[in-house]
Amino acid sequence: MYGVKMASTSDRPYHHGDLRTALLGQARALLNRDGPEAISFRAIARSAGVSAAAPYNHFPSRRDLLAALAADGFTDLAARQEQAARDTPPGRARFVALGHAYLEFAVEQPQVYRLMFGIGAQNWHDVPLVATVKGASIRPLREAIATHFDDPARAEIAVISTWSTVHGLAMLLIDGTLDQAREGLTGTDLAGAAIRWFIEQSLSA
C-alpha cells in the first residue's frame, strides 16, 4: 500500500485507535470498487494493516459487517434527507429537494445503496441496527407528507408510494436504464422530470 512493503497480516499489530471505523472504511472502499462479494475479513484486515483476527473483535460474522455497512449507508442517507428538508420551504420544493437528495446518494454510492436494500446479501428486516436507521432515513419524507394529509392512513400510503417511486428511479439510474430511454436527455434529467411529475400528480389529487 502506498508503495511500502507491508508485513504479513499475521504479524500486523492491533494499532488503530478506532479500529471499527477503520475496518468499516476499508470494507466500504472494497464494496464500492468490487461489490459485496469482494468483502472478507481477511481482505479488510489486509487493507487496514491489522492482523487477520482483528475484525472478529468488532464483527462476530461477515453478515454483521455487511449490516454495519448498510446501517452506515442509511445514516448517511438520513443526514442528506434532513439537510434537504432544512434547506427548502414546505410544499412542492421540499418534496423535489428530498427526491433529488435521495437520487444523488444512490448514484454516488450505488454498491452501498444496493447493499442497504439487501441486494447481494440477506435482507435486514431482522437486524434492529439497520431497521432503526432505515426508518430514520425516510422520516423527513414522512414528516413532509404529514403536513398535506389529515388522514394518517392516507398519509402512510402516500409515503409508501413516494418512496417506491424514488427507489425505483434510483435503481433505474444505477443500472443505466434511464440513460437509454430517450435521446437528448440524461438519466438524471429524466429522473428529475419524473419526480416533479409524480409530486404534481400526488399533491393535486
Beta strands, then each sheet from edge to edge (+ up, - down):
end
